[in-house]
Amino acid sequence: MARILPFCALRYNPARVCVAEVVTQPYDKITAEMQERYYAASPYNLVRIILGKGEPGDNGQNVYTRAAATFCDWRKNGIFVQDPEPTLYAYAQEFAVAGSEERQERRGFIALGQLEPYDAGTVFRHEQTHSGPKTDRLQLLRATQAHFGQIFMLYNEPPGEIDDALAKVVRYPADLEVCDEYDVRHRLWPIPGLVEFIRTRMEKAKLIIADGHHRYETALNYRRELRDRDPAAPPPGEAPYDWVMMTFINMYGEGLVILPTHRVIAGLESFRKKQFLESARAFFDVEPVQVKDAAQAATVLQQAAADGRTALLAVTRGGSHLLRARPAEVERALTQLSPHQRGLDVVILHQLVLERALGISEEAIREQCYISYLRDAGEAMARVREGANVAFLMNPVRMEQVRDAAFAGEVLPQKSTDFYPKLLSGLTIYALE
């Protein structure tokens, strides 16, 4: 059972700041260049809290203590103001995918969601996590006692009653509207009148983490830490740290876009195109194709996968080749894996192409030796022209594949999903005290 609560969000005060200049992409999507740009945009940009710069001669201070001091100062001086009554927030994002002029809209709502361990059968993951990011986020959470970014949660509600209610809300002028650097329009509405309607319909929902696995597990660890420390802790669900801020999106709803993440192999001294293609023929039908740009590559891949088979495009300086998996050979080669895993393009690419045909070990892939991950197919193709061995372009994973694997308790390989667009950080803030 998914339990949600309304809350009194802290929000940027539009009388003190231009909101478009202070909100950010999620912390793990902020590059060094973006960090500099955010710092320059406003002295109140959220990056100073969620991804601050290290400074020499801190005298006992660090990025986490500075974040806490900054957060406290901004609250005290009215940069953040708290909404007067607990509510949920409708959240709409209007966007176009790169290469398309068609605008889409994705609708959801922001609420507090109760933290549940994965084995409770309410919240499911689809990615592995790593200790480094969780240690970093835990130190920030300890210091600030607040959640600044949204955990992107998918919920299963085939009837779409919540979606229908949100569709009526977004017809009205928004309480907050900003456009981000990717030309995504973000709009927000407090919806106190829909709290009970949504809460009751979420009671039977199962949740899949789309983005925010590290932050979700960090919140779980923090809750465990505080409960272990306090023998008089209240029952589960009654302490502020039992909850975390989430944006809920219907996994069957409109505007849910998953982009592919392409792989580029570089620095592999043993790479020989002819030898690679011969090895690949053990599992794939291999056909040379003429591909001029990213748009043509996407068309070739979509058409090649129309029959349900995995299709990959291998781009080298000596030409491009379409690899179409032969199901019988794939099943024999991956018999140790579940049917969910055997049906994933990314699993077939990693295990049969990268590991077997190219001889890159699983450990090397995990440590990102030789391999880089790119959303932009055109950039991946450019890397080959600049000297990379080969780029592998892919179709995106389908939502039903993510759902089936997650509900079966399985995880996908790293960089399998790229839900687009990302949820802005700083639209709402959940302070634990």
C-alpha positions as CSV (number, residue, x, y, z in Angstrom):
1,M,0.0,0.0,0.0
2,A,1.4,3.4,-1.0
3,R,0.9,5.9,1.7
4,I,1.1,9.6,0.8
5,L,0.7,12.8,2.8
6,P,0.1,16.5,2.0
7,F,2.7,18.8,3.4
8,C,3.5,22.5,3.9
9,A,6.3,22.9,1.3
10,L,9.0,25.5,1.6
11,R,9.2,27.4,-1.6
12,Y,11.2,30.2,-3.1
13,N,9.7,33.6,-2.4
14,P,9.0,35.2,-5.8
15,A,9.1,38.6,-4.1
16,R,12.8,38.1,-3.4
17,V,14.1,36.0,-6.3
18,C,13.4,35.2,-9.9
19,V,12.5,31.5,-9.6
20,A,13.8,30.6,-13.0
21,E,17.3,31.7,-11.9
22,V,17.4,29.6,-8.7
23,V,16.0,26.2,-9.5
24,T,18.2,23.5,-11.0
25,Q,18.4,20.1,-12.7
26,P,18.8,17.2,-10.3
27,Y,22.2,17.2,-8.5
28,D,23.5,14.2,-10.4
29,K,22.8,15.8,-13.7
30,I,24.7,19.0,-12.9
31,T,28.0,19.1,-14.8
32,A,30.9,21.4,-13.8
33,E,29.9,23.8,-16.5
34,M,26.3,23.9,-15.3
35,Q,27.4,24.3,-11.7
36,E,29.4,27.5,-12.7
37,R,26.4,28.8,-14.7
38,Y,24.1,28.2,-11.7
39,Y,26.4,30.0,-9.4
40,A,26.5,33.0,-11.7
41,A,22.7,33.0,-12.2
42,S,21.8,34.1,-8.7
43,P,23.3,34.3,-5.2
44,Y,20.3,32.3,-4.1
45,N,20.6,29.5,-6.7
46,L,19.9,26.1,-5.1
47,V,23.2,24.7,-6.4
48,R,24.9,26.3,-3.4
49,I,23.0,23.9,-1.2
50,I,22.7,20.7,-3.2
51,L,26.1,20.7,-4.9
52,G,28.3,23.4,-3.4
53,K,31.9,24.1,-4.4
54,G,34.7,23.0,-2.2
55,E,36.8,26.0,-0.9
56,P,40.4,26.1,0.3
57,G,41.1,27.0,3.9
58,D,37.6,26.1,5.1
59,N,38.7,26.1,8.8
60,G,36.4,23.3,9.8
61,Q,33.7,24.1,7.3
62,N,32.9,22.0,4.2
63,V,30.3,21.9,1.5
64,Y,27.8,20.3,3.8
65,T,28.2,22.7,6.8
66,R,28.0,25.6,4.3
67,A,24.9,24.1,2.8
68,A,23.3,23.9,6.2
69,A,24.3,27.5,7.1
70,T,23.0,28.8,3.7
71,F,19.7,27.0,4.1
72,C,19.2,28.3,7.6
73,D,20.1,31.9,6.5
74,W,17.7,31.8,3.5
75,R,14.9,30.6,5.7
76,K,15.5,33.2,8.3
77,N,15.7,36.0,5.7
78,G,12.6,35.1,3.7
79,I,14.2,33.6,0.6
80,F,12.2,30.5,1.3
81,V,8.6,30.8,2.7
82,Q,6.4,28.0,3.9
83,D,3.0,27.4,2.5
84,P,0.3,27.9,5.2
85,E,-1.6,24.6,4.9
86,P,-0.7,21.1,4.0
87,T,-1.4,20.3,0.4
88,L,-0.4,18.2,-2.7
89,Y,1.0,20.0,-5.7
90,A,0.0,19.3,-9.3
91,Y,3.1,19.4,-11.5
92,A,3.1,19.6,-15.3
93,Q,6.0,19.5,-17.7
94,E,5.6,20.6,-21.4
95,F,8.5,19.6,-23.6
96,A,9.8,18.3,-27.0
97,V,12.2,15.5,-27.4
98,A,15.4,16.5,-29.3
99,G,14.9,16.1,-33.0
100,S,11.1,16.6,-32.8
101,E,9.0,19.7,-32.9
102,E,6.0,18.0,-31.3
103,R,5.3,19.3,-27.8
104,Q,4.2,16.8,-25.2
105,E,2.9,17.2,-21.6
106,R,3.6,15.0,-18.6
107,R,1.5,15.4,-15.5
108,G,1.9,14.3,-12.0
109,F,1.7,15.4,-8.4
110,I,4.1,16.1,-5.6
111,A,3.5,14.6,-2.1
112,L,5.3,13.0,0.8
113,G,5.6,9.3,0.3
114,Q,6.2,6.9,3.2
115,L,9.6,5.2,3.1
116,E,9.3,1.5,2.7
117,P,12.1,-1.1,2.4
118,Y,12.0,-2.9,-1.0
119,D,11.0,-6.2,0.6
120,A,7.7,-4.7,1.8
121,G,6.4,-5.0,-1.7
122,T,5.3,-1.4,-2.2
123,V,8.4,0.4,-3.6
124,F,10.4,-1.3,-6.3
125,R,13.8,-0.3,-7.8
126,H,15.1,-1.0,-11.3
127,E,18.7,0.1,-10.8
128,Q,21.7,-0.8,-8.6
129,T,23.1,1.9,-6.4
130,H,26.7,2.7,-5.3
131,S,28.0,3.7,-1.9
132,G,29.8,7.0,-3.0
133,P,26.6,8.9,-4.0
134,K,24.7,7.6,-0.9
135,T,27.5,8.7,1.4
136,D,27.5,12.2,-0.1
137,R,23.7,12.6,0.0
138,L,23.6,11.3,3.6
139,Q,26.0,13.9,4.8
140,L,23.9,16.6,3.1
141,L,20.7,15.3,4.7
142,R,22.3,15.1,8.1
143,A,23.5,18.7,7.8
144,T,20.4,20.3,6.3
145,Q,17.6,18.1,7.6
146,A,15.7,18.7,4.4
147,H,14.9,17.2,1.0
148,F,15.4,19.6,-1.9
149,G,14.9,17.4,-5.0
150,Q,12.1,15.2,-6.1
151,I,12.3,11.4,-6.2
152,F,10.6,10.4,-9.4
153,M,8.1,7.7,-8.7
154,L,6.0,5.8,-11.1
155,Y,2.7,4.4,-9.9
156,N,0.3,1.9,-11.5
157,E,-3.2,3.2,-12.0
158,P,-4.6,1.9,-15.3
159,P,-8.0,3.6,-14.9
160,G,-6.3,7.0,-14.9
161,E,-8.7,8.7,-12.5
162,I,-5.9,10.8,-11.0
163,D,-4.6,11.7,-14.4
164,D,-8.1,12.9,-15.4
165,A,-8.3,15.1,-12.3
166,L,-4.9,16.6,-12.9
167,A,-5.8,17.3,-16.6
168,K,-8.6,19.6,-15.3
169,V,-6.2,21.4,-12.9
170,V,-3.6,22.2,-15.6
171,R,-6.2,24.2,-17.6
172,Y,-6.0,27.0,-15.0
173,P,-3.2,29.5,-14.6
174,A,-0.3,28.0,-12.6
175,D,0.8,29.2,-9.3
176,L,4.4,28.9,-10.5
177,E,5.8,28.6,-14.0
178,V,9.4,28.4,-15.2
179,C,11.2,27.4,-18.3
180,D,14.5,25.5,-17.9
181,E,17.7,25.4,-20.0
182,Y,16.2,22.5,-22.1
183,D,13.1,24.5,-23.1
184,V,11.0,22.5,-20.7
185,R,8.1,24.4,-19.2
186,H,7.4,23.5,-15.6
187,R,4.2,24.5,-13.9
188,L,3.0,24.0,-10.3
189,W,-0.4,24.2,-8.6
190,P,-1.3,23.6,-4.9
191,I,-4.3,21.3,-5.0
192,P,-5.7,21.0,-1.4
193,G,-9.1,20.0,-2.7
194,L,-7.8,16.8,-4.3
195,V,-5.8,15.5,-1.3
196,E,-8.3,12.8,-0.2
197,F,-9.3,11.9,-3.7
198,I,-5.7,11.1,-4.6
199,R,-4.7,9.6,-1.3
200,T,-7.4,7.0,-1.4
201,R,-6.6,6.0,-5.0
202,M,-3.0,5.6,-4.2
203,E,-3.6,3.1,-1.4
204,K,-3.5,0.1,-3.7
205,A,-0.7,1.4,-5.9
206,K,2.7,-0.1,-6.4
207,L,5.6,2.3,-6.9
208,I,8.7,2.1,-9.1
209,I,11.6,4.5,-8.7
210,A,12.3,6.1,-12.1
211,D,15.0,8.5,-10.9
212,G,16.4,9.0,-7.4
213,H,17.5,5.5,-6.2
214,H,20.4,6.9,-4.3
215,R,18.4,9.6,-2.6
216,Y,15.6,7.1,-1.7
217,E,18.1,4.6,-0.1
218,T,19.8,7.5,1.6
219,A,16.5,8.5,3.2
220,L,16.0,4.9,4.3
221,N,19.5,4.8,5.8
222,Y,18.9,8.1,7.6
223,R,15.6,6.9,9.0
224,R,17.3,3.7,10.3
225,E,20.1,5.8,11.8
226,L,17.7,8.0,13.8
227,R,15.5,5.1,14.9
228,D,18.6,3.2,16.1
229,R,19.7,6.2,18.1
230,D,16.3,6.9,19.8
231,P,14.8,4.1,21.9
232,A,11.6,6.2,22.3
233,A,11.1,6.7,18.5
234,P,7.5,6.9,17.5
235,P,5.9,4.1,15.5
236,P,6.7,4.0,11.7
237,G,5.0,6.7,9.8
238,E,4.7,9.2,12.6
239,A,8.1,10.8,12.4
240,P,9.1,13.4,9.8
241,Y,12.0,11.3,8.7
242,D,9.7,8.4,7.8
243,W,8.6,10.4,4.7
244,V,10.4,11.8,1.7
245,M,9.3,14.2,-1.1
246,M,8.2,12.5,-4.3
247,T,6.8,13.3,-7.7
248,F,4.3,10.7,-8.7
249,I,3.7,10.0,-12.4
250,N,1.3,7.4,-13.8
251,M,3.3,4.7,-15.6
252,Y,0.4,4.3,-18.1
253,G,-0.1,8.1,-18.5
254,E,0.7,10.4,-21.4
255,G,4.0,12.1,-21.9
256,L,6.1,9.4,-20.2
257,V,9.3,9.3,-22.3
258,I,12.3,7.0,-21.9
259,L,15.3,7.9,-24.1
260,P,18.0,5.5,-25.1
261,T,21.5,5.8,-23.7
262,H,24.1,5.0,-26.3
263,R,27.5,3.4,-25.7
264,V,30.8,4.5,-27.1
265,I,33.9,2.3,-26.9
266,A,37.3,4.0,-27.1
267,G,40.9,3.1,-26.3
268,L,40.4,-0.6,-27.0
269,E,43.7,-1.4,-28.7
270,S,42.6,-4.9,-29.7
271,F,39.6,-3.6,-31.7
272,R,39.4,-4.7,-35.3
273,K,36.2,-4.1,-37.2
274,K,36.3,-7.2,-39.3
275,Q,37.1,-9.5,-36.3
276,F,34.4,-7.8,-34.3
277,L,31.7,-8.4,-37.0
278,E,32.7,-12.0,-37.4
279,S,32.3,-12.5,-33.6
280,A,29.0,-10.7,-33.6
281,R,27.6,-13.1,-36.3
282,A,27.4,-15.8,-33.7
283,F,24.3,-14.0,-32.2
284,F,23.2,-11.5,-34.8
285,D,22.3,-11.0,-38.4
286,V,24.8,-8.4,-39.5
287,E,24.0,-6.0,-42.4
288,P,25.9,-3.0,-43.6
289,V,23.8,0.2,-43.7
290,Q,24.2,3.8,-44.8
291,V,23.6,6.1,-41.9
292,K,24.3,9.9,-42.3
293,D,23.0,11.3,-39.1
294,A,21.2,10.7,-35.8
295,A,17.7,11.0,-37.2
296,Q,18.4,8.4,-39.9
297,A,20.0,6.1,-37.3
298,A,16.8,6.3,-35.2
299,T,14.6,5.5,-38.1
300,V,16.8,2.5,-39.1
301,L,16.7,1.2,-35.5
302,Q,12.9,1.6,-35.1
303,Q,12.2,-0.2,-38.4
304,A,14.6,-3.0,-37.6
305,A,12.9,-3.7,-34.2
306,A,9.4,-3.7,-35.6
307,D,9.2,-7.4,-35.4
308,G,10.2,-7.4,-31.7
309,R,13.8,-8.4,-32.2
310,T,16.7,-6.5,-30.6
311,A,18.3,-4.2,-33.1
312,L,21.7,-2.4,-32.5
313,L,23.6,-0.1,-34.8
314,A,27.4,-0.4,-34.7
315,V,29.0,2.8,-36.1
316,T,32.7,2.7,-37.0
317,R,35.0,4.9,-39.1
318,G,34.8,2.1,-41.7
319,G,31.0,2.2,-42.0
320,S,27.9,1.3,-40.0
321,H,26.3,-2.1,-39.5
322,L,22.9,-3.2,-38.3
323,L,22.9,-6.0,-35.8
324,R,19.6,-7.9,-35.5
325,A,19.6,-10.5,-32.7
326,R,18.7,-14.1,-33.5
327,P,16.3,-15.1,-30.7
328,A,17.3,-18.8,-30.5
329,E,21.0,-18.0,-30.3
330,V,20.4,-15.3,-27.7
331,E,18.3,-17.6,-25.6
332,R,20.9,-20.3,-25.6
333,A,23.7,-17.9,-24.8
334,L,21.8,-16.2,-21.9
335,T,19.9,-19.2,-20.5
336,Q,21.1,-18.3,-17.0
337,L,19.2,-15.1,-17.1
338,S,15.5,-14.5,-16.6
339,P,13.2,-14.0,-19.6
340,H,12.8,-10.3,-18.5
341,Q,16.6,-9.9,-18.8
342,R,17.0,-11.8,-22.0
343,G,14.5,-9.5,-23.7
344,L,16.4,-6.3,-22.9
345,D,18.5,-4.7,-25.6
346,V,20.9,-3.4,-23.1
347,V,21.6,-6.8,-21.6
348,I,22.1,-8.3,-25.0
349,L,24.5,-5.5,-25.9
350,H,26.5,-5.8,-22.7
351,Q,26.8,-9.5,-22.5
352,L,26.9,-10.6,-26.1
353,V,28.6,-7.6,-27.8
354,L,30.7,-5.9,-25.2
355,E,31.8,-8.9,-23.2
356,R,31.8,-11.8,-25.8
357,A,32.4,-10.1,-29.2
358,L,34.7,-7.4,-27.9
359,G,36.2,-9.2,-24.8
360,I,35.5,-6.3,-22.4
361,S,35.1,-7.8,-18.9
362,E,32.0,-7.2,-16.7
363,E,34.3,-5.5,-14.2
364,A,35.8,-3.1,-16.8
365,I,32.2,-2.2,-17.9
366,R,31.2,-1.6,-14.3
367,E,34.3,0.6,-13.8
368,Q,33.6,2.4,-17.1
369,C,36.9,1.4,-18.7
370,Y,36.7,2.0,-22.4
371,I,33.0,2.8,-22.3
372,S,31.1,6.1,-22.1
373,Y,27.4,6.8,-22.1
374,L,25.7,9.4,-24.2
375,R,22.1,10.4,-24.7
376,D,22.8,12.2,-28.0
377,A,23.3,9.8,-30.9
378,G,24.8,12.5,-33.0
379,E,27.5,13.1,-30.3
380,A,28.1,9.4,-30.2
381,M,28.7,9.3,-33.9
382,A,31.0,12.3,-33.7
383,R,33.1,10.5,-31.1
384,V,33.8,7.8,-33.7
385,R,34.9,10.4,-36.2
386,E,37.2,11.8,-33.6
387,G,38.9,8.4,-33.0
388,A,36.7,6.2,-30.8
389,N,36.6,2.5,-31.8
390,V,32.8,2.1,-32.2
391,A,29.5,3.5,-31.1
392,F,26.5,1.4,-30.4
393,L,23.2,3.1,-30.9
394,M,20.1,1.6,-29.4
395,N,16.3,1.9,-29.1
396,P,15.0,2.9,-25.7
397,V,13.9,0.4,-23.2
398,R,10.1,0.2,-23.0
399,M,8.1,1.1,-19.9
400,E,6.6,-2.4,-19.7
401,Q,10.1,-3.9,-19.7
402,V,11.0,-1.6,-16.8
403,R,7.8,-2.5,-15.0
404,D,8.0,-6.2,-15.4
405,A,11.7,-6.4,-14.3
406,A,11.1,-4.2,-11.3
407,F,8.0,-6.0,-10.1
408,A,9.9,-9.3,-10.5
409,G,12.6,-7.9,-8.1
410,E,15.2,-7.6,-10.8
411,V,17.4,-4.7,-11.7
412,L,18.5,-3.4,-15.1
413,P,22.2,-2.8,-16.1
414,Q,23.6,0.7,-15.4
415,K,22.4,3.5,-17.7
416,S,19.5,1.5,-19.0
417,T,16.8,4.2,-18.6
418,D,16.8,7.9,-19.2
419,F,13.4,9.3,-18.2
420,Y,12.9,12.7,-19.9
421,P,12.5,15.4,-18.9
422,K,14.1,15.5,-15.4
423,L,12.2,17.0,-12.4
424,L,13.5,20.4,-11.3
425,S,15.0,20.7,-7.8
426,G,13.8,23.6,-5.7
427,L,10.2,23.8,-6.8
428,T,9.2,22.5,-3.4
429,I,11.3,21.7,-0.3
430,Y,10.5,19.3,2.5
431,A,12.1,20.4,5.8
432,L,12.2,17.8,8.5
433,E,12.3,20.4,11.2
